[in-house]
Every structure is written in C-alpha cells, then in structure tokens.
Amino acid sequence: MTQYAYFEGRIRPIEEAKVSVMTHAFNYGTGWFGGLRGYWNAEQEQLYVFRILDHYRRFLDSGKILMASLDLSAEDLVEITLELLRREGYHEDCYIRPIGYKADPVIGVRLHNLRDQVTIFSTPFGRYIENEEGAEVCVSSWRRVDDTALPPRGKLVGSYVNSALIKSEAVLNGFAEAIVLNQNGHVAEGSAENFFLVRNGALITPPVYANVLEGITRRSIIELAQRELGVTVVEREIDRSEIYVADEAFFCGTGVQVVAVASVDHRPIGSGRIGPITQRLRDLYFRVVRGQEPAYAHWLTPVYADRPATHAEATARLVAAVV
C-alpha cells in the first residue's frame, strides 16, 4: 500500500495529498505527468530506479508545453523521489508517478497566470499487460492525437483520454492492446507505449515526428539493439499492412516494459510467438534494469545507500584485500 506522497512542498501521509474539486487541472486536464519504475534486486538488496534523471528532464519539458513555472530542477525531483521511496521501504518492484498541475481553484480555460504544483507518489507494480510473451493486438479505429492539436511529445493529462479510448476499445473487443495510426494513416504507437517491428533482421520503429511520445524506454531499446545485439535500427513511417507481414513485433515503455505481439487483427506475427530478436532484447532489458549489466549501471540510481554487501561483493573485497 502507498503510504506517502510529495505534496505542496513536502512529503506527507498519502491521506493528506488531496486537491479541491475546483482545481483547474481537475476541471480542464491542464496537467502533465511522468512514469518511472523501480526494480528490486533481491541478491543485492537494492532498489534501482531506471533512468530517473532522463525521466525528470522529460517531465519538465512536458511542463514547458503547458507554460509551467516551477522552482524545482530535475535534480531536485530526483532527490525528492529517492527520499519518498526510502520512506516507503519497498523490497519489490514499484512504479513512481510524478504529476504537475495547474493548482488554482478557478473557472476559465487558459494556461497563463496560474499556479503550478508538483505531486509525486509511488505504488508496488508488476505487469501492465498480463501476457508479455505474446499479446493479441488490434489496430484501433481511433487516431493518435496530432502535434498541431494536442502535442503527443508531452505526457499531458488531457491527451490521455485519447489513450483511454484506444485501450478500452481494444480490451472490450477481446484484445490486450491496440496499435493506433496517426492522422496520416501511418503507425504511431500503442495506447500508451512505443511500437517496433522486425523485418529481414532490421528493427523498425516510427520516427518521433509520427506523433509518438519520445519514449525513454524506446531510446534505451534502440541503443541496446545496436550496441549489444548488432541489430540495424531504422526510424521510418510504417503502414498498417506492413505489420501483418512483419517477422516480429513488440511494444515497449516504462509501464509495459517489453511486450511481444503475437497477432494483429487476428493475423499471427511471424510464428505467432515471441521472436528471437524480441526475446534477446527483452532478456537484456530486464538484466539491465535490475542491475545485472555493469556496462549500464549509469542508467540506474540506487535508492538505499546503507544496504548490506552481497556475497559476491564481500568476496570481491576480500580478494582485493589479499592481493
């Protein structure tokens, strides 16, 4: 259970983190948010937050779109989050949700001359989609919001009504998730995750100008594919029909992590099971986020500074001392 939240300038019991029904963001969707994950490594007795500074830099960029004025830097938000997680004391995977919002209790649609606030809370969290190894997916009848109307580059509260429409349509029609097309009819992403497909050994994903969120997990997957797997990555537009003839496909994102797509519109993708490139990326990603790949330790921020040494660390120190 969530015990604490950062709210109105300090960490307090979650029961005290409340806003008025008159709050501008509640009435008009004038807020923005982020999503981060913490991964528990039982062997190391450590909770690692994945790319926390990158997430908060994007969080502040989303606020700029809504003309936000905050006294907090990305580094400030990192420190607040780490203290919040220490108070929660998680020894399990968790999800962290920062929210920025127009806090004044006023009527009137606008972005200017309003007070901005930030709140942060966290909760234990596991899978976002149950069948991560092979989800059945459809192409949504809804279109992705456009940068000229409601910028998808930011994680804006109001724009996620678009995601909710997409997700509910898919689930109520018997699918786990949906792929949504942009206004030009090309693939954008899932309801709340980036999309990749594999054809002829290359990894292909829509470009950022296709009205996709500039995903941090997306960026991580691209780097891992190129550096560790030697896979060519191509950012280009994708037609709906190209998905049907793909060798593999998967979603990625903070919430969804890495989810293989088994079928789209009742058409099997490849063998209808998780493909070899997706499997290798998925396995590597989970090793990275749990602190099992030293080359990517710079992507992780440990929460607990006073953890006991693991057996492996203690042995290494003993060997070093003897040498």
Residue frames as qw, qx, qy, qz and C-alpha x, y, z in Angstrom:
[[0.000, 0.886, 0.464, 0.000, 0.00, 0.00, 0.00],
 [0.340, 0.562, -0.037, 0.753, 1.14, 3.54, -0.77],
 [0.483, -0.587, -0.478, 0.441, 1.93, 5.39, 2.47],
 [0.248, -0.632, -0.022, 0.734, 3.39, 8.73, 1.39],
 [0.500, 0.699, 0.349, 0.373, 3.26, 11.41, -1.30],
 [0.314, -0.172, -0.004, 0.934, 5.21, 14.54, -2.02],
 [0.013, 0.738, 0.605, 0.298, 2.51, 17.20, -1.99],
 [0.101, -0.952, -0.112, -0.266, 2.58, 21.00, -1.70],
 [0.130, 0.830, -0.420, 0.341, 6.28, 21.16, -0.89],
 [0.250, -0.490, 0.775, -0.312, 6.84, 18.24, 1.46],
 [0.443, -0.019, -0.885, -0.142, 6.47, 14.52, 1.93],
 [0.462, -0.178, 0.422, -0.759, 3.36, 13.72, 3.93],
 [0.431, 0.134, 0.877, -0.167, 0.95, 10.80, 4.55],
 [0.058, 0.185, 0.745, 0.639, -0.91, 9.88, 1.37],
 [0.070, -0.678, -0.726, 0.089, -4.22, 10.67, 3.08],
 [0.127, -0.743, -0.151, 0.639, -3.22, 14.34, 3.22],
 [0.176, -0.209, 0.550, 0.789, -2.40, 14.59, -0.50],
 [0.268, 0.623, 0.734, -0.031, -5.73, 15.91, -1.74],
 [0.083, 0.026, 0.254, 0.963, -6.87, 18.59, -4.18],
 [0.378, 0.381, 0.398, -0.744, -10.13, 20.52, -4.37],
 [0.520, 0.490, 0.689, 0.121, -12.82, 19.66, -6.92],
 [0.244, 0.941, 0.112, -0.207, -12.32, 23.26, -8.10],
 [0.481, -0.500, 0.481, 0.537, -8.69, 22.63, -9.07],
 [0.410, 0.657, -0.279, -0.568, -8.04, 23.87, -12.61],
 [0.114, 0.355, -0.891, -0.259, -6.32, 20.63, -13.71],
 [0.286, 0.211, 0.904, -0.238, -9.25, 18.54, -12.50],
 [0.449, 0.645, 0.354, -0.508, -11.70, 20.66, -14.48],
 [0.506, 0.781, -0.168, -0.326, -9.70, 21.12, -17.70],
 [0.960, 0.130, 0.089, 0.230, -7.00, 18.44, -17.85],
 [0.279, 0.882, -0.267, 0.271, -4.27, 21.10, -17.51],
 [0.646, -0.617, 0.449, 0.009, -1.64, 18.82, -16.05],
 [0.628, 0.541, -0.558, -0.039, 1.29, 16.69, -17.10],
 [0.827, -0.452, 0.300, -0.144, 2.87, 13.60, -15.65],
 [0.277, 0.576, -0.767, -0.061, 5.67, 11.08, -15.78],
 [0.962, -0.178, 0.011, -0.206, 6.09, 7.38, -15.16],
 [0.177, 0.638, -0.733, 0.155, 9.19, 5.72, -13.69],
 [0.929, -0.195, -0.291, -0.118, 9.91, 2.24, -12.47],
 [0.252, -0.668, 0.660, -0.233, 11.94, 0.98, -9.57],
 [0.858, 0.142, -0.476, -0.129, 13.32, -2.58, -9.83],
 [0.653, -0.619, 0.391, -0.193, 14.15, -4.69, -6.80],
 [0.623, 0.421, -0.652, 0.094, 17.31, -6.80, -6.92],
 [0.831, -0.522, -0.047, -0.186, 16.95, -9.31, -4.09],
 [0.876, 0.036, -0.182, 0.445, 20.55, -10.57, -4.32],
 [0.374, 0.349, -0.170, 0.842, 21.96, -7.06, -3.96],
 [0.241, -0.652, -0.606, 0.388, 19.15, -5.97, -1.60],
 [0.119, -0.311, 0.107, 0.937, 18.82, -2.83, -3.68],
 [0.406, 0.737, 0.522, -0.141, 16.02, -0.95, -5.41],
 [0.344, -0.136, 0.391, 0.843, 17.12, 0.63, -8.70],
 [0.386, 0.753, 0.304, -0.437, 15.24, 3.45, -10.43],
 [0.651, 0.235, 0.510, 0.511, 15.69, 3.32, -14.19],
 [0.327, 0.353, 0.279, 0.831, 16.95, 6.48, -15.93],
 [0.195, -0.730, -0.553, 0.352, 15.47, 8.74, -13.28],
 [0.153, -0.535, 0.072, 0.828, 17.18, 11.95, -14.41],
 [0.020, 0.061, 0.681, 0.729, 16.12, 11.42, -18.04],
 [0.132, -0.592, -0.788, -0.103, 12.55, 10.93, -16.89],
 [0.189, -0.757, -0.372, 0.503, 12.52, 14.14, -14.89],
 [0.136, -0.312, 0.345, 0.875, 14.08, 16.13, -17.70],
 [0.082, -0.294, -0.756, -0.579, 11.25, 14.95, -19.96],
 [0.207, -0.669, -0.677, 0.227, 8.76, 15.70, -17.19],
 [0.152, -0.627, -0.095, 0.758, 9.94, 19.30, -17.07],
 [0.041, -0.077, 0.588, 0.804, 9.82, 19.51, -20.87],
 [0.110, -0.523, -0.811, -0.237, 6.17, 18.41, -20.77],
 [0.197, -0.722, -0.444, 0.492, 5.53, 21.20, -18.31],
 [0.157, -0.336, 0.255, 0.893, 7.04, 23.74, -20.71],
 [0.022, -0.305, -0.744, -0.594, 4.37, 22.86, -23.26],
 [0.287, -0.731, -0.613, -0.087, 1.77, 23.89, -20.66],
 [0.084, 0.744, -0.100, 0.655, 3.65, 27.09, -19.76],
 [0.757, -0.569, -0.302, 0.114, 4.55, 25.74, -16.35],
 [0.146, 0.742, -0.399, 0.518, 6.75, 27.68, -13.97],
 [0.876, -0.411, -0.247, 0.048, 8.39, 25.55, -11.29],
 [0.187, -0.866, 0.435, -0.161, 11.07, 26.16, -8.68],
 [0.819, -0.284, 0.498, 0.024, 12.21, 22.53, -8.89],
 [0.269, 0.606, -0.661, -0.351, 15.00, 21.25, -11.11],
 [0.857, 0.119, -0.464, -0.192, 15.28, 17.71, -12.45],
 [0.432, 0.249, -0.726, 0.473, 17.95, 17.06, -9.80],
 [0.339, -0.208, 0.456, -0.796, 15.59, 18.33, -7.07],
 [0.830, 0.006, -0.099, -0.549, 12.89, 15.95, -8.25],
 [0.707, 0.224, -0.661, 0.110, 15.36, 13.06, -8.19],
 [0.147, 0.229, -0.707, 0.653, 16.25, 13.72, -4.56],
 [0.570, -0.107, 0.256, -0.773, 12.60, 14.07, -3.53],
 [0.859, 0.107, -0.346, -0.362, 11.77, 10.78, -5.25],
 [0.567, 0.231, -0.733, 0.296, 14.63, 8.88, -3.64],
 [0.118, -0.177, 0.620, -0.755, 13.60, 10.12, -0.19],
 [0.722, -0.012, 0.017, -0.692, 9.99, 9.20, -0.91],
 [0.830, 0.147, -0.518, -0.143, 10.99, 5.66, -1.88],
 [0.315, 0.247, -0.757, 0.516, 13.20, 5.28, 1.20],
 [0.404, -0.131, 0.452, -0.785, 10.25, 6.15, 3.40],
 [0.846, 0.078, -0.172, -0.499, 8.12, 3.58, 1.59],
 [0.421, -0.473, 0.769, -0.086, 10.87, 0.98, 2.07],
 [0.876, 0.318, -0.085, -0.353, 9.95, -1.14, -0.94],
 [0.358, -0.384, 0.832, 0.179, 11.56, -4.55, -1.33],
 [0.561, 0.423, 0.706, 0.089, 9.68, -5.18, -4.58],
 [0.270, 0.268, 0.453, 0.806, 9.21, -3.59, -7.99],
 [0.034, 0.687, 0.479, -0.546, 7.36, -0.28, -7.91],
 [0.318, 0.614, 0.426, 0.583, 6.01, 2.47, -10.13],
 [0.242, -0.443, -0.242, 0.829, 6.59, 6.18, -9.50],
 [0.209, 0.706, 0.561, 0.379, 4.11, 8.77, -10.71],
 [0.187, -0.333, -0.140, 0.914, 5.05, 12.50, -10.69],
 [0.179, 0.733, 0.606, 0.252, 2.25, 14.87, -11.68],
 [0.153, -0.141, -0.056, 0.977, 2.46, 18.56, -12.44],
 [0.019, 0.649, 0.737, 0.186, -0.77, 20.50, -12.50],
 [0.054, -0.451, -0.056, -0.889, -2.42, 23.90, -12.61],
 [0.312, -0.231, -0.813, 0.435, -3.43, 24.17, -8.98],
 [0.170, -0.004, 0.194, -0.966, -5.62, 27.28, -8.73],
 [0.183, 0.441, 0.859, -0.186, -9.31, 26.71, -7.87],
 [0.212, 0.482, -0.031, -0.850, -10.68, 28.87, -10.69],
 [0.635, 0.524, 0.567, -0.012, -13.04, 28.61, -13.63],
 [0.314, 0.879, -0.165, -0.318, -11.71, 29.64, -17.05],
 [0.922, 0.191, 0.191, 0.276, -9.78, 27.83, -19.76],
 [0.268, 0.902, -0.314, 0.130, -6.17, 29.06, -20.05],
 [0.868, 0.007, -0.298, 0.398, -2.58, 28.16, -19.20],
 [0.325, 0.432, -0.252, 0.802, -1.17, 31.54, -18.13],
 [0.254, -0.463, 0.285, -0.800, -1.42, 33.26, -14.74],
 [0.883, -0.322, -0.193, -0.282, -2.00, 30.00, -12.88],
 [0.384, -0.657, 0.624, -0.176, -0.08, 28.42, -10.00],
 [0.768, 0.274, -0.569, -0.108, 1.82, 25.22, -10.84],
 [0.613, -0.526, 0.519, -0.280, 2.31, 22.41, -8.35],
 [0.535, 0.327, -0.774, -0.092, 4.02, 19.02, -8.36],
 [0.762, -0.358, 0.399, -0.363, 2.99, 15.89, -6.51],
 [0.439, 0.393, -0.804, -0.087, 4.76, 12.50, -6.54],
 [0.769, -0.283, 0.430, -0.378, 3.58, 9.14, -5.28],
 [0.258, 0.375, -0.872, -0.180, 4.58, 5.52, -5.80],
 [0.846, -0.092, 0.235, -0.469, 2.99, 2.09, -5.62],
 [0.487, -0.218, 0.829, 0.168, 4.04, -1.57, -5.91],
 [0.644, 0.566, -0.085, -0.509, 3.63, -2.58, -9.54],
 [0.640, -0.118, 0.724, 0.231, 4.12, -5.65, -11.71],
 [0.310, 0.177, 0.716, 0.601, 2.93, -6.37, -15.24],
 [0.296, 0.336, 0.020, -0.894, 0.92, -3.84, -17.23],
 [0.751, 0.225, -0.359, -0.506, -0.14, -6.43, -19.83],
 [0.827, -0.319, 0.418, -0.200, -0.57, -9.94, -18.47],
 [0.912, 0.184, 0.298, 0.212, 0.73, -11.89, -21.46],
 [0.074, -0.856, 0.332, 0.389, 4.04, -10.12, -22.04],
 [0.425, -0.273, 0.777, 0.376, 5.36, -13.02, -24.10],
 [0.093, 0.173, 0.792, 0.579, 2.64, -12.83, -26.75],
 [0.253, 0.435, 0.434, -0.747, -0.16, -10.27, -26.67],
 [0.302, 0.505, 0.726, 0.356, -3.09, -10.33, -29.09],
 [0.087, -0.447, -0.041, 0.889, -3.47, -6.86, -30.57],
 [0.417, 0.704, 0.559, 0.132, -5.77, -4.92, -32.93],
 [0.249, 0.172, 0.155, 0.940, -5.44, -1.73, -34.95],
 [0.049, 0.510, 0.562, -0.649, -7.62, 0.91, -33.31],
 [0.253, 0.714, 0.554, 0.346, -10.41, 2.75, -35.10],
 [0.197, -0.950, -0.085, 0.226, -9.29, 5.86, -33.21],
 [0.612, 0.610, -0.131, 0.486, -6.43, 8.06, -34.48],
 [0.611, -0.281, -0.288, 0.682, -3.50, 9.35, -32.48],
 [0.064, -0.937, -0.185, 0.290, -3.66, 12.95, -31.30],
 [0.641, 0.570, 0.095, 0.505, -1.72, 15.33, -33.54],
 [0.511, -0.205, -0.186, 0.814, 1.06, 17.74, -32.61],
 [0.010, 0.297, 0.232, 0.926, -0.96, 20.57, -34.17],
 [0.528, -0.549, -0.366, -0.534, -3.85, 19.93, -31.79],
 [0.725, -0.640, 0.165, -0.193, -2.69, 18.21, -28.59],
 [0.315, 0.703, -0.636, 0.040, 1.08, 17.61, -28.61],
 [0.970, -0.165, -0.169, -0.057, 1.88, 13.91, -28.06],
 [0.529, 0.477, -0.477, 0.514, 5.52, 14.83, -27.38],
 [0.170, -0.390, 0.543, -0.724, 4.45, 15.72, -23.84],
 [0.282, -0.293, -0.908, 0.105, 2.77, 13.44, -21.32],
 [0.242, -0.181, 0.074, -0.950, -0.20, 15.76, -20.96],
 [0.306, 0.139, 0.807, -0.485, -3.07, 14.71, -18.71],
 [0.579, 0.453, 0.179, -0.653, -5.84, 15.71, -21.11],
 [0.468, 0.476, -0.605, -0.434, -4.34, 13.89, -24.09],
 [0.025, -0.161, 0.982, -0.100, -4.55, 10.53, -22.36],
 [0.646, 0.313, 0.401, -0.569, -8.29, 10.48, -22.93],
 [0.608, 0.537, -0.456, -0.366, -7.19, 9.54, -26.46],
 [0.188, 0.338, -0.915, 0.113, -5.23, 6.62, -24.97],
 [0.398, 0.056, 0.747, -0.530, -8.18, 5.57, -22.82],
 [0.715, 0.419, 0.026, -0.558, -10.49, 5.45, -25.83],
 [0.526, 0.494, -0.670, -0.175, -7.96, 3.30, -27.69],
 [0.012, 0.256, -0.917, 0.305, -7.32, 0.93, -24.79],
 [0.523, 0.143, 0.607, -0.581, -10.94, 0.36, -23.83],
 [0.724, 0.440, -0.200, -0.493, -11.98, -0.28, -27.42],
 [0.429, 0.426, -0.796, -0.037, -9.27, -2.94, -27.69],
 [0.095, -0.138, 0.890, -0.425, -9.94, -4.68, -24.39],
 [0.588, 0.238, 0.443, -0.633, -13.73, -4.67, -24.75],
 [0.745, 0.465, -0.276, -0.390, -13.28, -6.24, -28.19],
 [0.990, -0.121, 0.077, 0.009, -11.20, -9.06, -26.73],
 [0.676, 0.518, -0.261, 0.455, -7.66, -7.79, -27.36],
 [0.660, -0.452, -0.276, 0.533, -4.91, -6.99, -24.87],
 [0.223, -0.584, 0.092, 0.775, -3.75, -3.79, -26.58],
 [0.558, 0.762, 0.329, 0.001, -4.09, -1.70, -29.73],
 [0.468, -0.068, 0.288, 0.832, -1.88, -0.10, -32.34],
 [0.200, 0.841, 0.352, -0.359, -3.02, 3.40, -33.26],
 [0.553, 0.410, 0.335, 0.644, -2.43, 5.19, -36.55],
 [0.153, -0.414, -0.120, 0.889, -1.67, 8.90, -36.83],
 [0.421, 0.662, 0.242, -0.571, -3.65, 11.41, -38.87],
 [0.305, 0.585, -0.566, -0.495, -1.64, 10.47, -41.99],
 [0.937, 0.105, -0.112, -0.313, -2.61, 6.81, -41.66],
 [0.565, 0.419, -0.660, 0.264, 0.82, 5.58, -40.57],
 [0.743, -0.398, -0.501, 0.195, 1.58, 3.64, -37.40],
 [0.129, -0.819, 0.256, -0.498, 2.17, 5.83, -34.36],
 [0.027, 0.341, -0.827, 0.447, 2.30, 3.65, -31.25],
 [0.308, -0.373, -0.874, 0.047, 0.15, 1.66, -28.83],
 [0.300, -0.834, -0.406, -0.222, -2.36, 3.19, -26.46],
 [0.345, -0.914, 0.200, -0.072, 0.49, 4.14, -24.10],
 [0.717, -0.386, 0.479, 0.327, 3.65, 2.52, -25.43],
 [0.222, 0.658, -0.511, -0.506, 6.06, 2.74, -28.35],
 [0.916, 0.245, 0.273, -0.161, 5.99, 0.15, -31.15],
 [0.059, -0.589, 0.718, 0.365, 8.69, -1.79, -33.01],
 [0.942, 0.236, 0.154, -0.181, 8.61, -4.43, -35.70],
 [0.411, -0.472, 0.687, 0.369, 11.29, -6.66, -37.20],
 [0.812, 0.547, 0.113, -0.166, 11.65, -7.30, -40.94],
 [0.798, 0.503, -0.196, 0.269, 14.57, -9.08, -42.58],
 [0.739, -0.124, -0.323, 0.578, 16.68, -8.74, -39.46],
 [0.158, 0.320, -0.099, 0.929, 16.22, -4.97, -39.06],
 [0.148, -0.553, -0.667, 0.477, 14.42, -3.29, -36.19],
 [0.055, 0.414, 0.369, 0.830, 11.96, -0.65, -37.45],
 [0.160, -0.587, -0.619, 0.497, 10.09, 1.95, -35.41],
 [0.183, 0.873, 0.362, 0.270, 8.07, 5.09, -36.25],
 [0.407, 0.293, -0.182, 0.846, 10.05, 8.36, -36.12],
 [0.146, -0.388, -0.542, 0.731, 9.38, 10.96, -33.44],
 [0.216, 0.186, -0.140, -0.948, 7.57, 13.16, -35.99],
 [0.340, -0.216, -0.817, -0.413, 4.93, 10.43, -36.46],
 [0.521, -0.514, 0.022, -0.681, 3.15, 11.79, -33.34],
 [0.811, -0.208, -0.523, 0.161, 4.76, 9.39, -30.89],
 [0.519, -0.846, 0.120, -0.011, 5.92, 10.00, -27.37],
 [0.419, 0.674, -0.561, 0.235, 9.70, 10.39, -27.26],
 [0.896, -0.411, -0.108, -0.130, 9.99, 7.31, -25.07],
 [0.201, -0.754, 0.616, -0.109, 12.92, 6.78, -22.75],
 [0.760, -0.101, 0.642, -0.017, 12.50, 3.01, -22.93],
 [0.741, 0.654, 0.152, 0.006, 12.28, 3.37, -26.73],
 [0.219, 0.879, -0.413, 0.094, 15.62, 5.19, -26.73],
 [0.488, -0.524, 0.691, -0.104, 17.12, 2.53, -24.46],
 [0.852, 0.196, 0.484, -0.036, 15.92, -0.32, -26.67],
 [0.609, 0.787, -0.094, 0.043, 17.42, 1.33, -29.75],
 [0.011, -0.799, 0.588, -0.127, 20.80, 1.66, -28.03],
 [0.654, -0.292, 0.686, -0.126, 20.74, -1.90, -26.68],
 [0.854, 0.426, 0.295, -0.056, 19.78, -3.32, -30.08],
 [0.515, 0.817, -0.238, 0.106, 22.59, -1.51, -31.85],
 [0.061, -0.753, 0.615, -0.227, 25.38, -1.84, -29.27],
 [0.516, -0.327, 0.754, -0.242, 24.73, -5.25, -27.76],
 [0.771, 0.263, 0.569, -0.115, 22.90, -7.20, -30.46],
 [0.242, -0.271, 0.590, 0.721, 24.40, -5.57, -33.54],
 [0.326, 0.591, 0.734, 0.077, 20.91, -5.10, -34.99],
 [0.134, 0.194, 0.283, 0.930, 20.26, -2.34, -37.53],
 [0.059, 0.621, 0.618, -0.479, 17.63, 0.13, -36.30],
 [0.124, 0.290, 0.465, 0.827, 15.59, 2.15, -38.81],
 [0.124, 0.520, 0.503, -0.680, 13.28, 5.00, -37.83],
 [0.106, 0.002, -0.550, -0.829, 10.72, 5.47, -40.60],
 [0.624, 0.041, 0.110, -0.772, 7.00, 5.51, -41.30],
 [0.132, -0.003, 0.991, 0.015, 5.17, 2.17, -41.13],
 [0.527, -0.089, -0.388, -0.751, 1.97, 1.28, -42.99],
 [0.743, -0.194, 0.385, -0.512, -0.73, -0.78, -41.33],
 [0.946, 0.246, -0.121, -0.173, -0.33, -3.62, -43.82],
 [0.432, 0.583, -0.635, 0.264, 3.40, -3.85, -43.14],
 [0.457, -0.419, 0.620, -0.481, 2.64, -5.02, -39.60],
 [0.921, 0.080, 0.171, -0.340, 0.84, -8.08, -41.00],
 [0.875, 0.407, -0.222, 0.139, 3.95, -9.24, -42.86],
 [0.105, -0.793, 0.528, -0.286, 6.44, -8.48, -40.08],
 [0.632, 0.159, -0.739, 0.171, 8.69, -11.20, -38.70],
 [0.421, -0.370, -0.646, 0.518, 8.30, -9.91, -35.14],
 [0.101, -0.684, -0.119, -0.713, 6.67, -7.01, -33.32],
 [0.505, -0.396, -0.614, 0.459, 6.69, -5.65, -29.79],
 [0.179, -0.911, -0.136, -0.347, 5.68, -2.75, -27.58],
 [0.604, -0.073, -0.437, 0.663, 7.98, -1.03, -25.11],
 [0.170, -0.741, -0.034, -0.649, 7.59, 1.61, -22.43],
 [0.076, -0.399, 0.661, -0.632, 8.02, 2.21, -18.72],
 [0.693, -0.099, 0.373, -0.608, 4.70, 0.67, -17.81],
 [0.926, 0.259, -0.068, -0.267, 4.51, -2.05, -20.44],
 [0.565, -0.523, 0.584, 0.259, 8.28, -2.80, -20.33],
 [0.194, 0.363, -0.728, -0.548, 8.86, -5.10, -23.35],
 [0.673, 0.207, 0.585, -0.403, 5.78, -6.96, -24.60],
 [0.148, -0.096, 0.825, 0.537, 5.87, -9.26, -27.63],
 [0.609, 0.303, 0.033, -0.733, 2.99, -9.00, -30.12],
 [0.465, -0.011, 0.881, 0.080, 1.68, -12.45, -31.12],
 [0.279, 0.491, 0.735, 0.375, -1.03, -11.34, -33.52],
 [0.089, 0.309, 0.047, -0.946, -2.57, -8.20, -35.02],
 [0.613, 0.255, -0.090, -0.742, -6.19, -8.17, -36.21],
 [0.908, 0.007, 0.356, -0.220, -6.26, -11.98, -35.85],
 [0.762, 0.575, -0.281, 0.103, -3.20, -12.36, -38.11],
 [0.836, -0.438, 0.035, 0.328, -0.21, -14.12, -36.49],
 [0.139, 0.923, -0.357, -0.028, 3.02, -12.12, -36.47],
 [0.134, 0.543, -0.829, 0.012, 5.84, -14.39, -37.58],
 [0.321, -0.012, -0.946, 0.037, 5.43, -17.72, -35.77],
 [0.546, -0.600, -0.373, -0.451, 2.72, -16.28, -33.53],
 [0.754, -0.542, -0.231, 0.290, 5.11, -16.43, -30.58],
 [0.238, -0.909, 0.210, 0.271, 7.82, -14.15, -29.22],
 [0.767, 0.604, -0.151, 0.155, 10.57, -13.84, -31.85],
 [0.829, -0.080, -0.190, 0.520, 14.33, -14.28, -31.34],
 [0.285, 0.419, -0.103, 0.856, 15.28, -10.59, -31.53],
 [0.472, -0.641, -0.089, -0.599, 12.42, -9.59, -29.22],
 [0.883, -0.403, -0.231, 0.067, 13.39, -12.34, -26.78],
 [0.693, 0.075, -0.201, 0.688, 17.04, -11.27, -26.69],
 [0.029, 0.513, -0.040, 0.857, 16.12, -7.59, -26.22],
 [0.653, -0.598, -0.182, -0.428, 13.58, -8.42, -23.53],
 [0.877, -0.293, -0.249, 0.288, 16.03, -10.60, -21.59],
 [0.520, 0.217, -0.147, 0.813, 18.78, -7.98, -21.89],
 [0.194, -0.625, -0.083, -0.752, 16.45, -5.17, -20.85],
 [0.747, -0.603, -0.168, -0.225, 15.43, -6.94, -17.66],
 [0.808, -0.138, -0.207, 0.535, 19.05, -7.69, -16.79],
 [0.284, 0.428, -0.043, 0.857, 19.88, -4.01, -17.30],
 [0.362, -0.646, -0.091, -0.666, 17.08, -2.59, -15.16],
 [0.840, -0.521, -0.137, -0.071, 17.82, -5.00, -12.29],
 [0.226, -0.865, 0.447, -0.022, 21.48, -4.02, -12.11],
 [0.883, -0.128, 0.432, 0.131, 22.86, -7.20, -13.67],
 [0.699, 0.538, 0.165, 0.441, 24.67, -5.49, -16.58],
 [0.494, -0.573, -0.075, 0.649, 27.57, -3.39, -15.23],
 [0.344, 0.150, 0.381, 0.845, 28.02, -1.57, -18.56],
 [0.163, -0.592, -0.430, -0.662, 24.66, 0.12, -18.00],
 [0.430, -0.457, -0.587, 0.512, 24.98, 0.92, -14.32],
 [0.102, -0.095, -0.025, 0.990, 24.89, 4.62, -15.26],
 [0.349, -0.340, -0.529, -0.694, 21.20, 4.18, -16.20],
 [0.620, -0.496, -0.607, -0.016, 20.36, 3.11, -12.66],
 [0.095, -0.588, 0.358, -0.719, 20.02, 5.06, -9.43],
 [0.471, -0.200, -0.823, 0.248, 20.15, 3.01, -6.21],
 [0.413, -0.733, -0.232, -0.488, 17.63, 4.00, -3.56],
 [0.770, -0.638, -0.018, 0.013, 19.21, 2.50, -0.44],
 [0.297, 0.790, -0.472, 0.253, 22.71, 3.73, 0.33],
 [0.307, -0.542, 0.692, -0.365, 23.19, 1.66, 3.50],
 [0.946, 0.049, -0.151, -0.283, 22.35, -1.79, 2.13],
 [0.699, -0.471, 0.523, 0.127, 24.48, -4.74, 3.27],
 [0.167, 0.550, -0.699, -0.425, 27.09, -6.06, 0.86],
 [0.929, 0.160, -0.122, -0.310, 26.10, -9.06, -1.24],
 [0.884, -0.274, 0.328, 0.190, 28.08, -12.28, -1.02],
 [0.739, 0.489, 0.161, 0.435, 29.71, -11.53, -4.39],
 [0.095, 0.899, -0.131, 0.407, 30.73, -8.02, -3.29],
 [0.631, -0.703, 0.316, -0.088, 32.09, -9.25, 0.03],
 [0.911, -0.008, 0.288, 0.296, 34.13, -11.93, -1.75],
 [0.548, 0.698, 0.061, 0.457, 35.48, -9.39, -4.25],
 [0.186, -0.906, 0.226, -0.306, 36.57, -7.07, -1.42],
 [0.809, -0.479, 0.337, 0.057, 38.27, -9.96, 0.39],
 [0.847, 0.278, 0.223, 0.393, 40.17, -10.98, -2.74],
 [0.295, 0.846, -0.042, 0.442, 41.22, -7.35, -3.35],
 [0.462, -0.826, 0.269, -0.178, 42.44, -7.06, 0.23],
 [0.893, -0.227, 0.322, 0.218, 44.52, -10.24, -0.07],
 [0.697, 0.523, 0.153, 0.465, 46.04, -9.10, -3.36]]
